[in-house]
Amino acid sequence: MATSNSNGVPAHIVVKDGSEREAQVLEQRDGEVYVHYYGADSRANEWIPSP
């Protein structure tokens, strides 16, 4: 689900480990997206399956 964060940057809701987290999609490739979780260190960025 796409929304916008307080800065107007498109945000997506990602369900991880049973909880919803707001994230920004940084890159896309075959069947995956690379996301940054708002409020998290960039070391938590990861590739996840695309919906």
FENCOR-V760899 format. One record per residue. SS is DSSP state (alpha for helix, beta for strand, coil for the rest). PHI is phi in whole degrees, -180 to 180 (999 if undefined). PSI is psi as a letter, one per 20 degrees, with the letter a starting at -180 (999 if undefined). Layout:
# FENCOR-V760899
SS:PHI:PSI + SS:PHI:PSI
This chain:
# FENCOR-V760899
coil:999:p + beta:-95:p + beta:-139:a + beta:-129:q + coil:-84:a + coil:-65:i + coil:-93:j + coil:81:j + coil:-81:p + beta:-56:p + beta:-125:q + beta:-128:q + beta:-94:p + beta:-115:p + beta:-96:o + beta:-134:p + coil:54:k + coil:81:j + beta:-124:q + beta:-86:p + beta:-133:q + beta:-87:p + beta:-143:q + beta:-109:p + beta:-81:p + beta:-96:h + beta:-148:r + beta:-134:q + beta:-151:r + coil:-45:o + coil:73:j + beta:-140:q + beta:-130:q + beta:-101:o + beta:-118:q + beta:-115:p + beta:-85:p + coil:-59:p + coil:84:i + coil:-108:q + coil:-65:q + alpha:-63:i + alpha:-67:i + alpha:-87:i + coil:-57:q + beta:-158:r + beta:-86:p + beta:-130:q + beta:-62:q + coil:-73:q + coil:-71:999
